C-alpha cells in the first residue's frame, strides 16, 4: 500500500485533541488505513446528535433484511429537521450517500470527517445555514458487515472492507427503478419525503492504472430536461474546479476504456440507464452526482479526495441552491406539460472523437500464457502521457412521443404496479367503474426476446413493435397514471415497453409473452384443411410461404401455427403488453 505523510498531514491538519474524542472515526485514528464496523456508525450518529443537538438529528429510515438499522443524519443550522420544515423554509436538501457498494467505503469516513469539521466551523462556513444535509454513511449496511480483507482485490485499502452487494445479493446501483431491495425501498421513501435537490453517490472505481484520481459525473448534463442541464453542468464544472485547486486531477467521464484492458482505445462518455443513480434522478428533475475515486490510489488519498468533493458540493449548493431550486421547479412545470411531445428514453455516444492527453503510466501488452489473451502490464514508476481518443458527443437515441393523457394498467396488474408507483412517489388513481370500448393505444410485440440468463434476479425481456389505436374494455379497478405530473419522464421510463428499465424490460409482464394454450397437432391438422377448403386465398398464401420461406417450410410447428393463429381459439392477448396509453383522461 502506498502511504504518504503529506496526505495524512492534510487529512489531520488540526490535532485530534481539538475534536470531541467520540466524534473521531476508527479510520482517522488508524491514519486512514482501516475503517470501522457498522456499530461505529450507530455510535457516531448518536454522538453527533448529542454533541450538536441544535444542528444534528440522527434518525432511522429503514431496516435491512438482516435486521440492521439504516441510519441518516440531518444536519443544518436552520432548525429544519423534518421534510415539512425544510419545505416550509424553502431550503435545498443535499443527500450524500456512502457505501452503496460497501467495499467502496471512502464516503463513510470522508463524510464523518467533513461533518465534524463543518460543525466545528473549520470548513464550509455558512453552508449549513442555507441547506439541509442528509448524510447516509452506509446505504448497503448488510454488505458492509460482510467484512474481510481483499473483498476488493484491485483496491488499495482499507485493510478490511465490506462487500459489493446486499445480503440478498442485490446490487443497489442497479435497483433504482425496479426497487426490489428493501434497502432501496427505504431510500426511495427517504427521497420522496425530503425531495433532495442534489443526490451525491460516493464510489470507488474499478479499472486500469493511471495518474488521475477521481471522476465527477453529473446528470442532467447530457440527459433529462434540456434547460435544467445548465444547473447540472454548473454543479459539475464548479466541483471539478474546486477539487482541482485542492490538488486532484479529475475527469468528467467514467475512466474505463472503450476496449477492455486496452489504453490505446481511449475513453467513451455515456449516459447511464435509470437503474443507476445518475440515470434515475434526472427523471425526477433533480441533480445526481457520481463521485468515483480511483481504486489504485491509497485509502488516505481517496478519503481526502472524497472529503474535498463533499465540501465542494455543500459549498456549491449553499451558493447556488436557490437558483437551482427554481430551475428544478421550472423543469417540474415543463414535465407536467410534456403530453404529446417526443421524449428521449435512451442516449448514445457517437463515433466523433477528440484526441486528449491523459496522464497514465508506461505499459506493455503481451499475450498471456495463463488467459490466452492480450494483457496489459503497467509500470507505476514511469508516468506517461497517453494521447488517446475520447468519444464524448452524446445524442438522443430512442425517442417516443408521450401519451396525450397517460397510461392505463388493467385491474389484474394494478396491485403490483401500484406498489411500484407508490415507491417512486408517482401520482395515479384507480377507476371506480368500467369503461367499455375505451379509445386507447395498445402495444403488440412483433418479436419478444427473453434474456438467456438471470440478471439481478430477473429474466429480462426485449420487445419489438409499436403502439396502435385499439378499443379495449377497461375494468373497474384499473389504474390511470396521468402524464401531467412532474415525474412524467419517470412515468415513461417505467411504462414505455422499449425503455431500458421499464417494468416490462425487467420481466414483470413476462407472462403476457408466454403462450399458455395449445391446439393438439392432429386437431391443428384438421383445422388447417378446413380453413384451406373454405378459403382458397388462404391456401394460396400458405403454399407461397412454403415455397419461398425455407425456414418456415422446414418447421412443422410454424406451419401448423399459421392456421392456429386464424382459429377462434387463438389467444388474442398473447404478446399484448398489458399496459395501455390513452389521450383521454380517465
C-alpha positions as CSV (number, residue, x, y, z in Angstrom):
1,X,0.0,0.0,0.0
2,X,1.3,3.5,-0.9
3,X,1.5,5.8,2.1
4,X,2.1,9.5,2.2
5,X,2.9,11.5,5.3
6,X,1.9,14.6,3.5
7,X,-1.5,13.3,2.7
8,X,-2.0,12.2,6.3
9,X,-1.0,15.6,7.5
10,X,-3.5,17.2,5.1
11,X,-6.3,14.9,6.5
12,X,-5.4,15.7,10.1
13,X,-4.4,19.4,9.8
14,X,-5.8,20.0,13.3
15,X,-4.7,17.8,16.2
16,X,-7.3,15.3,17.3
17,X,-7.3,16.9,20.8
18,X,-9.2,19.8,19.3
19,X,-12.2,17.5,18.4
20,X,-14.5,15.7,20.7
21,X,-13.0,12.2,21.1
22,X,-16.3,10.4,20.5
23,X,-16.6,12.1,17.1
24,X,-13.3,10.7,15.7
25,X,-13.5,7.7,13.5
26,X,-11.7,4.4,13.6
27,X,-10.3,5.3,10.2
28,X,-8.9,8.7,11.4
29,X,-7.3,7.1,14.5
30,X,-5.6,4.5,12.2
31,X,-4.2,7.1,9.9
32,X,-6.8,6.2,7.3
33,X,-5.6,2.7,6.8
34,X,-8.6,1.0,8.4
35,X,-12.4,1.5,8.5
36,X,-14.8,0.8,11.4
37,X,-17.6,-1.7,11.6
38,X,-21.3,-0.6,11.4
39,X,-21.6,-0.4,15.2
40,X,-19.3,2.7,14.9
41,X,-21.8,4.3,12.6
42,X,-24.6,3.7,15.1
43,X,-22.4,5.2,17.9
44,X,-21.3,8.2,15.8
45,X,-24.8,9.0,14.6
46,X,-25.9,9.3,18.2
47,X,-22.7,11.1,19.4
48,X,-23.0,13.8,16.7
49,X,-26.6,14.5,17.8
50,X,-25.6,14.6,21.4
51,X,-22.6,16.9,20.7
52,X,-24.6,19.2,18.4
53,X,-28.3,18.9,19.4
54,X,-29.2,22.1,17.6
55,X,-27.5,21.2,14.4
56,X,-27.8,17.4,14.0
57,X,-30.6,14.9,14.2
58,X,-29.8,11.1,14.0
59,X,-32.7,9.0,12.7
60,X,-33.5,5.6,11.3
61,X,-35.2,5.5,7.8
62,X,-35.3,1.8,7.2
63,X,-34.1,-1.7,8.2
64,X,-32.1,-4.2,6.3
65,X,-33.1,-7.9,5.6
66,X,-30.7,-8.9,8.3
67,X,-32.4,-6.6,10.8
68,X,-29.8,-3.7,11.0
69,X,-30.9,-0.1,11.2
70,X,-30.4,2.1,8.2
71,X,-29.3,5.5,9.7
72,X,-29.1,9.0,8.4
73,X,-28.1,12.3,9.9
74,X,-30.0,15.5,9.1
75,X,-27.5,18.4,9.6
76,X,-28.4,22.1,9.4
77,X,-28.1,25.3,11.3
78,X,-31.6,26.3,10.3
79,X,-33.6,24.1,12.7
80,X,-35.3,22.4,9.8
81,X,-35.1,18.7,10.9
82,X,-38.2,17.5,9.1
83,X,-39.2,17.4,5.5
84,X,-42.1,19.7,6.2
85,X,-39.8,22.2,7.9
86,X,-37.3,22.2,5.1
87,X,-40.1,22.7,2.6
88,X,-41.7,25.5,4.5
89,X,-38.3,27.3,4.7
90,X,-37.7,26.5,1.0
91,X,-34.3,25.1,1.8
92,X,-32.4,23.0,-0.7
93,X,-31.7,19.5,0.5
94,X,-28.4,17.7,-0.3
95,X,-28.4,14.0,0.2
96,X,-24.9,12.5,0.4
97,X,-24.7,8.7,0.4
98,X,-21.8,6.4,1.2
99,X,-21.4,2.7,0.8
100,X,-24.0,1.7,-1.8
101,X,-21.2,-0.7,-2.7
102,X,-19.9,-1.4,0.8
103,X,-16.4,-2.3,-0.2
104,X,-16.1,1.2,-1.7
105,X,-16.4,2.8,1.7
106,X,-14.4,6.1,1.3
107,X,-17.7,8.1,1.6
108,X,-18.4,7.0,5.2
109,X,-15.1,8.0,6.6
110,X,-14.8,11.2,4.5
111,X,-18.3,12.2,5.3
112,X,-17.9,11.9,9.1
113,X,-14.6,13.8,8.9
114,X,-16.2,16.6,6.8
115,X,-19.2,16.7,9.0
116,X,-17.2,17.2,12.2
117,X,-15.0,19.9,10.6
118,X,-18.1,21.8,9.4
119,X,-19.8,21.7,12.8
120,X,-16.5,22.9,14.4
121,X,-16.6,25.8,11.9
122,X,-13.3,24.9,10.3
123,X,-14.6,24.4,6.7
124,X,-17.7,25.2,4.6
125,X,-18.6,28.1,6.8
126,X,-22.1,29.2,6.3
127,X,-23.0,26.2,4.1
128,X,-25.3,24.6,6.8
129,X,-27.1,27.9,7.1
130,X,-28.5,27.6,3.6
131,X,-29.4,24.0,3.2
132,X,-30.2,20.7,4.9
133,X,-27.6,18.0,4.6
134,X,-28.8,14.4,4.7
135,X,-25.8,12.1,5.3
136,X,-26.3,8.4,4.9
137,X,-22.9,6.9,5.9
138,X,-23.7,3.4,4.7
139,X,-26.5,2.5,2.3
140,X,-25.7,-1.2,1.9
141,X,-25.5,-2.0,5.6
142,X,-25.6,-5.8,5.4
143,X,-23.0,-5.8,2.7
144,X,-20.8,-3.5,4.9
145,X,-20.9,-6.2,7.6
146,X,-19.7,-8.9,5.2
147,X,-16.3,-7.7,6.4
148,X,-13.0,-9.1,5.3
149,X,-9.6,-8.5,3.7
150,X,-9.3,-8.4,-0.1
151,X,-13.0,-8.1,-0.7
152,X,-11.8,-5.8,-3.5
153,X,-8.5,-7.2,-4.7
154,X,-7.9,-4.3,-7.1
155,X,-8.3,-1.6,-4.5
156,X,-5.6,-0.2,-2.1
157,X,-7.1,-0.1,1.3
158,X,-8.6,0.0,3.8
159,X,-7.2,-3.2,5.4
160,X,-10.7,-4.7,5.7
161,X,-13.9,-3.7,3.9
162,X,-17.4,-4.7,3.2
163,X,-19.0,-6.4,0.2
164,X,-20.4,-5.0,-3.1
165,X,-23.9,-6.4,-2.8
166,X,-26.6,-6.8,-0.2
167,X,-27.3,-9.8,2.0
168,X,-29.9,-10.8,-0.7
169,X,-27.1,-10.3,-3.4
170,X,-28.7,-7.2,-4.9
171,X,-26.5,-4.6,-6.5
172,X,-28.3,-1.5,-5.2
173,X,-26.8,0.7,-8.0
174,X,-28.9,-1.4,-10.4
175,X,-32.1,-1.1,-8.4
176,X,-33.3,2.5,-8.5
177,X,-36.3,1.8,-10.9
178,X,-37.2,-1.8,-10.1
179,X,-36.6,-1.2,-6.4
180,X,-36.5,-4.9,-5.4
181,X,-34.3,-4.5,-2.4
182,X,-35.8,-3.4,1.0
183,X,-32.8,-1.0,1.3
184,X,-33.8,0.7,-2.0
185,X,-37.4,0.9,-1.0
186,X,-36.3,2.7,2.2
187,X,-34.1,5.0,0.3
188,X,-36.8,6.0,-2.1
189,X,-39.1,6.7,0.8
190,X,-36.4,9.0,2.2
191,X,-36.1,10.7,-1.1
192,X,-39.9,11.1,-1.5
193,X,-40.1,12.6,1.9
194,X,-37.2,15.1,1.7
195,X,-37.1,15.7,-2.1
196,X,-33.3,16.4,-2.3
197,X,-32.3,18.8,-4.9
198,X,-28.9,17.1,-5.2
199,X,-28.1,13.4,-4.6
200,X,-24.4,12.5,-4.2
201,X,-23.4,8.9,-4.7
202,X,-19.9,8.1,-3.4
203,X,-18.0,5.2,-5.0
204,X,-14.5,3.9,-5.8
205,X,-14.0,3.0,-9.4
206,X,-12.6,-0.3,-10.8
207,X,-10.3,-0.3,-13.8
208,X,-6.8,0.4,-15.1
209,X,-3.8,2.1,-13.5
210,X,-3.3,5.8,-14.3
211,X,-2.5,9.0,-12.5
212,X,-5.9,10.7,-12.5
213,X,-7.5,10.2,-9.1
214,X,-11.3,10.9,-9.4
215,X,-14.1,11.3,-11.9
216,X,-17.1,13.6,-11.3
217,X,-20.2,12.9,-13.3
218,X,-23.4,14.7,-13.0
219,X,-26.8,14.4,-14.7
220,X,-28.7,16.2,-16.0
221,X,-25.8,17.3,-18.3
222,X,-26.3,15.1,-21.3
223,X,-29.8,13.8,-20.5
224,X,-33.1,15.0,-19.0
225,X,-34.8,18.4,-19.2
226,X,-32.7,20.4,-21.6
227,X,-32.9,23.7,-19.7
228,X,-32.2,22.1,-16.4
229,X,-29.0,20.7,-17.8
230,X,-27.4,24.1,-17.3
231,X,-27.7,23.6,-13.5
232,X,-26.2,20.1,-13.7
233,X,-23.3,21.4,-15.8
234,X,-22.6,24.2,-13.4
235,X,-22.5,21.9,-10.4
236,X,-20.1,19.5,-12.2
237,X,-17.8,22.3,-13.5
238,X,-17.7,24.0,-10.2
239,X,-16.9,20.9,-8.2
240,X,-14.2,19.9,-10.6
241,X,-12.7,23.4,-10.4
242,X,-12.8,23.2,-6.5
243,X,-11.2,19.9,-6.1
244,X,-8.6,20.7,-8.8
245,X,-7.5,23.6,-6.6
246,X,-7.1,21.0,-3.8
247,X,-4.6,19.0,-5.8
248,X,-6.8,16.5,-7.6
249,X,-6.8,15.7,-11.3
250,X,-10.4,14.9,-12.0
251,X,-12.2,13.9,-15.2
252,X,-15.8,14.4,-16.1
253,X,-16.3,10.9,-17.5
254,X,-16.0,7.4,-16.2
255,X,-12.4,6.4,-16.9
256,X,-12.9,2.9,-18.4
257,X,-11.5,2.0,-21.8
258,X,-13.6,1.6,-25.0
259,X,-11.9,-1.8,-25.4
260,X,-11.4,-3.7,-22.2
261,X,-7.8,-3.5,-20.9
262,X,-6.5,-1.5,-23.9
263,X,-5.4,2.0,-23.0
264,X,-4.9,2.9,-26.7
265,X,-8.6,2.5,-27.4
266,X,-9.3,5.6,-25.3
267,X,-12.5,6.5,-23.5
268,X,-16.2,6.8,-24.1
269,X,-18.5,9.1,-22.2
270,X,-22.1,7.9,-21.8
271,X,-25.5,8.4,-20.1
272,X,-26.4,5.8,-17.5
273,X,-29.7,3.9,-17.7
274,X,-32.3,4.7,-14.9
275,X,-31.2,1.7,-12.9
276,X,-28.2,3.8,-11.8
277,X,-28.4,6.8,-9.5
278,X,-27.2,9.3,-12.2
279,X,-29.7,7.8,-14.7
280,X,-32.6,8.0,-12.2
281,X,-32.7,11.4,-10.6
282,X,-32.7,13.4,-13.8
283,X,-36.1,11.7,-14.5
284,X,-37.3,13.4,-11.3
285,X,-35.8,16.7,-12.4
286,X,-33.2,16.6,-9.7
287,X,-29.4,16.5,-9.9
288,X,-27.3,13.4,-9.2
289,X,-23.5,13.3,-8.8
290,X,-21.4,10.2,-9.1
291,X,-18.0,10.6,-7.3
292,X,-15.6,7.8,-8.3
293,X,-12.2,7.9,-6.6
294,X,-9.6,5.7,-8.3
295,X,-9.1,2.3,-6.7
296,X,-5.3,2.2,-7.1
297,X,-4.9,5.4,-5.0
298,X,-4.3,4.6,-1.3
299,X,-7.0,5.0,1.2
300,X,-5.7,8.2,2.8
301,X,-5.7,9.8,-0.7
302,X,-9.1,8.6,-1.6
303,X,-10.7,9.7,1.7
304,X,-9.1,13.2,1.2
305,X,-10.5,13.5,-2.3
306,X,-13.9,12.3,-1.3
307,X,-13.9,14.7,1.6
308,X,-13.0,17.6,-0.7
309,X,-15.8,16.7,-3.1
310,X,-18.3,16.6,-0.3
311,X,-17.2,20.0,0.9
312,X,-17.3,21.4,-2.6
313,X,-20.9,20.1,-3.2
314,X,-22.1,21.7,0.0
315,X,-20.5,25.0,-0.8
316,X,-21.9,25.0,-4.3
317,X,-25.4,24.3,-3.1
318,X,-25.1,27.0,-0.5
319,X,-24.0,29.4,-3.2
320,X,-26.4,28.4,-5.9
321,X,-29.1,26.3,-4.3
322,X,-31.9,28.9,-4.6
323,X,-31.4,29.4,-8.3
324,X,-31.1,25.6,-8.9
325,X,-34.3,25.1,-6.9
326,X,-36.0,27.5,-9.2
327,X,-34.6,25.7,-12.2
328,X,-35.8,22.3,-10.8
329,X,-39.3,23.8,-10.2
330,X,-39.4,25.0,-13.8
331,X,-38.3,21.6,-15.0
332,X,-41.2,20.1,-13.0
333,X,-43.6,22.5,-14.6
334,X,-42.3,21.6,-18.1
335,X,-42.6,17.9,-17.4
336,X,-46.2,18.4,-16.4
337,X,-46.8,19.7,-19.9
338,X,-45.0,17.0,-21.8
339,X,-48.1,15.3,-23.2
340,X,-47.8,14.6,-26.9
341,X,-44.1,15.6,-27.1
342,X,-41.2,13.4,-28.2
343,X,-39.2,12.3,-25.2
344,X,-35.8,10.6,-25.2
345,X,-35.7,7.3,-23.4
346,X,-32.1,6.4,-24.3
347,X,-29.0,8.1,-25.4
348,X,-25.9,7.1,-27.4
349,X,-22.4,8.2,-27.9
350,X,-21.4,9.0,-31.5
351,X,-18.2,7.9,-33.1
352,X,-16.9,11.5,-33.2
353,X,-13.5,11.6,-31.4
354,X,-11.3,14.2,-29.9
355,X,-7.7,13.3,-29.1
356,X,-6.8,14.1,-25.5
357,X,-3.7,13.9,-23.3
358,X,-4.4,11.6,-20.4
359,X,-2.0,11.1,-17.5
360,X,-1.2,7.4,-17.4
361,X,1.8,5.1,-16.8
362,X,4.1,3.3,-19.2
363,X,2.7,-0.1,-20.1
364,X,3.3,-3.1,-22.2
365,X,0.8,-5.5,-23.8
366,X,1.6,-9.1,-24.4
367,X,-0.1,-12.4,-25.0
368,X,-0.7,-14.3,-21.7
369,X,0.0,-18.0,-21.4
370,X,-2.5,-18.0,-18.5
371,X,-5.6,-16.5,-20.0
372,X,-4.6,-16.9,-23.7
373,X,-5.4,-13.2,-24.4
374,X,-3.6,-9.9,-24.6
375,X,-2.8,-8.5,-21.2
376,X,-1.7,-5.0,-20.1
377,X,1.1,-4.6,-17.6
378,X,1.7,-1.1,-16.0
379,X,4.9,0.4,-14.6
380,X,3.8,2.9,-11.9
381,X,7.4,4.1,-11.6
382,X,7.2,5.7,-15.1
383,X,4.5,8.3,-15.6
384,X,3.5,8.6,-19.2
385,X,1.1,10.9,-21.1
386,X,-1.3,8.9,-23.3
387,X,-2.6,10.6,-26.4
388,X,-5.8,8.8,-26.9
389,X,-9.3,9.3,-28.4
390,X,-12.2,10.5,-26.3
391,X,-15.7,10.0,-27.6
392,X,-17.9,12.4,-25.7
393,X,-20.6,13.5,-28.1
394,X,-23.9,12.2,-26.7
395,X,-27.1,12.3,-28.6
396,X,-30.7,11.1,-28.1
397,X,-31.3,7.6,-29.3
398,X,-34.8,6.1,-28.7
399,X,-37.4,8.8,-28.7
400,X,-41.1,8.1,-28.0
401,X,-44.0,10.5,-28.1
402,X,-45.6,10.9,-24.7
403,X,-49.2,9.9,-24.5
404,X,-51.8,12.6,-24.6
405,X,-53.2,11.9,-21.2
406,X,-51.5,8.9,-19.6
407,X,-51.2,5.1,-19.1
408,X,-53.8,2.6,-18.1
409,X,-52.9,-0.6,-16.1
410,X,-55.6,-3.3,-16.1
411,X,-57.0,-4.3,-12.7
412,X,-55.3,-7.7,-12.9
413,X,-51.9,-6.0,-12.6
414,X,-53.0,-3.0,-10.6
415,X,-51.7,-4.1,-7.2
416,X,-48.2,-4.9,-8.4
417,X,-47.9,-1.7,-10.4
418,X,-49.4,0.5,-7.7
419,X,-46.8,-0.7,-5.3
420,X,-44.0,0.4,-7.6
421,X,-45.7,3.8,-8.4
422,X,-46.0,4.5,-4.7
423,X,-42.4,3.6,-4.1
424,X,-41.4,6.3,-6.6
425,X,-44.0,8.9,-5.4
426,X,-45.9,8.8,-8.7
427,X,-49.5,10.0,-8.8
428,X,-52.2,7.6,-10.0
429,X,-55.8,6.8,-9.4
430,X,-58.0,3.8,-9.5
431,X,-61.0,3.6,-11.8
432,X,-64.2,3.3,-9.8
433,X,-66.2,2.0,-12.8
434,X,-65.6,0.1,-16.0
435,X,-65.1,1.9,-19.3
436,X,-66.4,-0.1,-22.3
437,X,-64.7,0.3,-25.6
438,X,-62.2,2.9,-24.3
439,X,-60.2,4.6,-27.0
440,X,-56.6,3.5,-26.1
441,X,-53.4,2.6,-27.7
442,X,-52.0,-0.9,-27.3
443,X,-48.6,-2.4,-27.9
444,X,-48.4,-5.8,-29.5
445,X,-44.9,-7.3,-29.7
446,X,-43.9,-8.5,-33.2
447,X,-40.9,-10.1,-31.5
448,X,-40.2,-10.9,-27.9
449,X,-36.7,-12.0,-26.8
450,X,-36.1,-13.3,-23.3
451,X,-32.6,-13.0,-21.8
452,X,-30.8,-16.4,-21.6
453,X,-29.6,-15.8,-18.1
454,X,-30.9,-14.1,-14.9
455,X,-29.8,-10.5,-14.1
456,X,-30.4,-9.1,-10.7
457,X,-32.9,-11.9,-10.1
458,X,-34.9,-11.1,-13.2
459,X,-35.2,-12.6,-16.7
460,X,-35.2,-9.5,-18.7
461,X,-37.2,-9.1,-21.9
462,X,-36.8,-7.1,-25.1
463,X,-39.7,-6.4,-27.5
464,X,-40.1,-5.0,-31.0
465,X,-43.4,-3.5,-32.0
466,X,-45.3,-0.2,-31.9
467,X,-48.3,1.5,-30.4
468,X,-51.6,1.3,-32.3
469,X,-55.1,2.6,-31.7
470,X,-57.4,-0.2,-30.5
471,X,-60.7,0.0,-28.4
472,X,-60.4,-2.1,-25.2
473,X,-62.6,-2.8,-22.3
474,X,-61.2,-1.2,-19.1
475,X,-62.5,-2.9,-16.0
476,X,-63.2,-1.4,-12.6
477,X,-60.1,-1.2,-10.5
478,X,-57.8,-0.4,-13.4
479,X,-55.2,2.3,-12.8
480,X,-54.9,5.6,-14.6
481,X,-51.5,7.2,-14.4
482,X,-51.6,10.8,-15.7
483,X,-48.7,12.0,-17.7
484,X,-49.4,15.5,-16.4
485,X,-47.2,15.4,-13.3
486,X,-43.6,16.5,-12.5
487,X,-42.3,12.9,-12.7
488,X,-43.6,12.4,-16.3
489,X,-40.2,11.3,-17.6
490,X,-40.0,8.7,-14.8
491,X,-43.5,7.6,-15.7
492,X,-42.5,7.0,-19.3
493,X,-39.3,5.2,-18.2
494,X,-41.4,2.8,-16.2
495,X,-44.2,2.2,-18.7
496,X,-42.7,2.5,-22.2
497,X,-42.1,-1.1,-23.2
498,X,-38.8,-0.4,-25.0
499,X,-37.3,1.7,-22.3
500,X,-34.2,0.0,-20.8
501,X,-35.5,-0.2,-17.2
502,X,-39.3,-0.4,-17.8
503,X,-41.3,-2.8,-15.8
504,X,-41.6,-4.9,-19.0
505,X,-37.8,-4.8,-19.6
506,X,-37.3,-6.2,-16.0
507,X,-39.6,-9.1,-16.8
508,X,-42.6,-8.0,-14.7
509,X,-45.0,-8.8,-17.5
510,X,-43.3,-11.9,-18.9
511,X,-46.5,-14.0,-18.6
512,X,-48.1,-11.9,-21.3
513,X,-45.4,-13.0,-23.8
514,X,-45.6,-16.7,-23.0
515,X,-48.0,-19.0,-24.9
516,X,-50.2,-20.9,-22.5
517,X,-52.9,-22.6,-24.6
518,X,-52.2,-25.0,-27.5
519,X,-54.0,-27.0,-30.1
520,X,-53.1,-30.6,-30.4
521,X,-51.3,-31.3,-33.7
522,X,-53.8,-33.8,-35.0
523,X,-56.5,-31.2,-34.3
524,X,-54.5,-28.4,-35.9
525,X,-54.1,-30.6,-39.0
526,X,-57.8,-30.9,-39.4
527,X,-58.3,-27.2,-38.7
528,X,-55.7,-26.4,-41.4
529,X,-57.5,-28.5,-44.0
530,X,-60.9,-27.0,-43.1
531,X,-59.5,-23.4,-43.4
532,X,-57.9,-24.1,-46.8
533,X,-61.0,-25.8,-48.1
534,X,-63.2,-22.7,-47.1
535,X,-60.7,-20.1,-48.2
536,X,-58.7,-20.7,-51.4
537,X,-56.8,-17.4,-50.9
538,X,-55.6,-18.6,-47.5
539,X,-54.5,-21.9,-49.1
540,X,-52.6,-20.0,-51.8
541,X,-50.9,-17.8,-49.2
542,X,-49.8,-20.9,-47.2
543,X,-48.3,-22.5,-50.4
544,X,-46.5,-19.3,-51.2
545,X,-44.9,-19.3,-47.7
546,X,-43.9,-22.9,-48.1
547,X,-42.3,-22.3,-51.5
548,X,-40.5,-19.0,-50.6
549,X,-39.6,-19.3,-46.9
550,X,-37.2,-22.3,-46.3
551,X,-37.2,-21.9,-42.5
552,X,-41.0,-21.9,-42.5
553,X,-41.2,-24.9,-44.8
554,X,-38.9,-26.9,-42.6
555,X,-40.7,-26.1,-39.3
556,X,-43.8,-28.2,-38.9
557,X,-44.9,-26.3,-35.8
558,X,-44.7,-23.0,-37.6
559,X,-46.7,-24.4,-40.5
560,X,-49.5,-25.5,-38.1
561,X,-49.3,-22.3,-36.2
562,X,-50.0,-20.4,-39.4
563,X,-53.6,-21.9,-39.2
564,X,-53.9,-21.9,-35.5
565,X,-53.5,-18.1,-35.4
566,X,-56.5,-17.8,-37.6
567,X,-58.7,-20.0,-35.4
568,X,-61.1,-18.7,-32.8
569,X,-59.2,-20.4,-30.0
570,X,-56.1,-18.4,-30.6
571,X,-55.2,-16.2,-27.6
572,X,-55.6,-12.6,-28.8
573,X,-53.8,-11.4,-25.6
574,X,-50.5,-13.3,-26.5
575,X,-47.8,-10.7,-26.9
576,X,-50.2,-7.9,-26.0
577,X,-48.5,-5.6,-23.5
578,X,-50.9,-5.2,-20.6
579,X,-50.3,-1.5,-20.2
580,X,-52.2,0.9,-22.5
581,X,-51.8,4.5,-23.4
582,X,-54.7,7.0,-23.7
583,X,-55.1,10.5,-25.0
584,X,-58.2,11.0,-22.8
585,X,-58.0,11.5,-19.1
586,X,-59.9,8.8,-17.1
